[in-house]
Amino acid sequence: MSAEKPPVPPSTSTAASAGKAASASDWGLTSRLREAIQRRPIRSGIYAALACTFLASSYQDRATRKKLEAEDAKEKKVLVLPFYKMKLVEESRRNSLRSLLSSNPASNNVEMSIDECIKVIHEAAADPQIVALYGIMGHGFEFTTGGWAHVEELRNALLVFQQSHRRHVEPGKSTSGEEAKPYTNTFTSPTPSGGTDMKDYYLASVFSHIHLQTQGDLALFGLHTTNTFYRDFLSKYGITVHTWKHGIYKNFANQFTHSRYNQAHADNVSNILRGIQQHILKGMYEARYEKLKDYEPSSFWRMVHHAGALPANMAQKIGFVDYLPPLNPLDDLISFNKDDKAEEKKRLESKWTSEDPESIPLTDLQQFPATKPISIMEYARKIKQKQQEKEEEWMIYDRLKSFPGGLQLMRGLFGVNASELDESKAKGRDEKIAVLKIGGPITDATARKLEAPLKQLKKQKDKIKAVVLRVDSPGGAVTACETISQQLQDLPQKVVVSFGNVSASGGYYISANSDRIFASPTSITGSIGVVMLRADLRGLAHQWGIHFDSIPSSDLSGTFDPFFPVNGRMKENFANYAERSYLHFKRLVSEGRGMDMNEVEKVAQGRVWTGKQAKEAGLVDELGGLDRAIAYCQRSFTESGNAQVVSWPPKKTLLQAWLDRKKKNGESDEDSFDNVEVPGAISFLIERYGSALGAERWFPKLLGMEDEKADGSQQSALSSVECAIREGRLPMAMSGMMLTLDENTAIRCLMEQNDV
C-alpha cells in the first residue's frame, strides 16, 4: 500500500471566505477528520458515532445535575460559616497532593485561603438562593487567622453580603439585615494573646443579630502582646550576640541584647497595638450603634475594659448581643420555615419564648427565611464545579462556532446555550490579571522559586494585563529582597501590591516600586531599617571544654567565624555595611513612593505602622484588601473591565507534574507536586478511602515523590545545627544583613538559608 499523503492546508482565500482563520491545532483536527471520512467512510462513520455517543454520555450527567439544581433552587438556603473550626490562611494547601496524602481523615477542621473565603461570600451575596448567612463561634475553639488583616477582609465581605443581599427578598418584605446571624457559646477564650475575644466579637459585631448562650461571657479586655528576651539566658551559656542596625525602632534583635523593652521598642509596639485597637473598637461601636448610641465612646470603652468578663444577661442589657438561647437555634430556625404544620410551629414558638413574658425572646423565628443549610465548603465546591462547566462550555463554543450548524449542535448534543457565550462576553477571556503571592520569610530560596513564574509572566505580556502581588511577609535577607525587587521592576505589566497581615521591612522593600499599594487598616507595614547579627560562641564552647585557636591572615579574615573575637575593624566594617544598606533602602522607597529622602527618614528608622497609619504617612495608596486591588486593575489596566483573574503560577495537572519530574531525571524538586490541581474524583477517593488503602505509602512511589523527602528531615534539630557549624554554613548566615520585622522571622531565615 502506498503511503498516504498528508492533507494540504487550505488556501488563504478559502480561509478568508470561512471567516476568521482557524488556529493550527483546529485546522489539523478538522482536516484530518475530513480526510479520514473521505478515505474510509464506513469505518469513520462508526468511529464518529462512537465518539458522539461518548461525548453525549459524558455530558448526560450535566443535564442530570442541572435538573437536580433546578429542584434544589426552590429551597431558600442559609450559608453556614463554622468559624470555630475554620483556619484562614494566605494560601491553602488543602487540595494539594501532599496535603491530601498527609491529612488526618478524622479531622474536620476547615482550612481556606482568605481570598477563596471572600470570593465564596461575594458569590453568595449575588446568589438569590442564598437568603441568609449564619456564623458559629466559640465551642472551646478559637477562630484562627493569620492576623488582623484577614479578619478585616472577611468582615468587609460580610458587610457586602448584608448590604447587597437586601434585593433578593420577596417584594413587599423588609429585611433590615436580619439574614445574617452568629451564634456562640462564649466570647471568652483564655489565650495569652488577649486578642481572640476581641477578634471573635469584632467579626460577630457586623452581623445583624447576635446569639450568645445563656451561660456565656463577653470579655473585651483589650489587646495584649508579650515579647521574650533571651539575653540573660544566653549569657549563662557563654553566648554573646553582636548587632549593628540602622533605625532606633529596628528592635527585632533586642531579644538577644536586652532583658526587657527599651523605650523605642515599647513605643513601636504600643503604637501598633493602639492603632489596631482604636480601629476595631470604632468598628464595633459603629456596627452596634443603634444599641450603643446612648454611650459616649471613649468613656464607654474604658468602662468595658475594666468591667471584667460580662455575663450574657449583662452583655444583652448593654447592647452587645441580641438573644440568649440555651443552645444553637439554627436547626429550629430552619424547621420553623420548612414545616407547615401549625402544631409544630406552635411547639417551636413555645420552646424559644422566654418564661418571662416581658423579656426578649430567645431567638426570632419569624425573621429567618431559610429552609435549608449549606456549608461554606459545600458551596465552594459548587462554585468551582460551575466554573469548570463554564470553561468546558467555552471550549466547546470555540471549537464549534465556525462549523455549519455548530451552535445548534452545541445546544442539542451538549446542552450549551450559545447565546450566553457571545463574542462580547469573550473579550474578558482574552485578558487576564495574575495574582502572585509571596508569604513568609523571604530567603534566597524564595527568590529562586519566583524566578520561573516571573519569566512566564514576561512571556505572556499580551494576555496578562496586570499583576497583583499579594505580600504577607515580615521580611528576610537583603540580597533575596533585592533580587525579587529587581525582577518585579523588570516585568512589562503593571504591578499592584496588596498587603496581607504583615508586609514590613523586606516585605515593604519588594513592594515600594509598584504602581499602587493597597493595605487593610490593620495590616502591619513599614519597618524601614536594617540590622545585622554576629554570634560569639566561644563562651559556650569553653564551658564544654572545647577550645578554638585561629590564625588570621588579616583583621577581617575571621569576620564570619563565631569562634573568633569581634575586633574593632570588624565592627567598623559591619557598621559601614549597615549604613550602605539603610541608605539604599531609603533611596528605593524615595524613588518608588515619590518622596524626598528627608520625608523617608521621618517614616523610616525601623518604625512600624498600621495600614491606616501608613496611608497617612504616604507609604500606602489605598485602604482595602485583595479584592480592592483586583478591582483597581480591572478598571485601570483592562479594556473589558472583566478580565479573568488567575492564580500564578498556574496549577499543573498530575500528568504535567509527573512529566516535568521525568524531564529532570528524578532530581529533587520540592515544588514539583505542591502546585498540582488534583481532580475532584481523585481528591474524593484519597480523602475518603486513602487512609484505609494506604495511599500515603504507595501513591508517592507511583508518582516518584518518595525521593523528595530530604534525609536531613529525620535528623534532630541539634544534629542539624552541629552539621551546619561543622560545615561552616551557620557562621556566615549569622552575619548576613537582615530586613525583618521580628526575631522569629530572622531565625527562620537563618535556618532556611542553611538547610537547618
Disulfide bonds with the S-S distance in Angstrom:
none
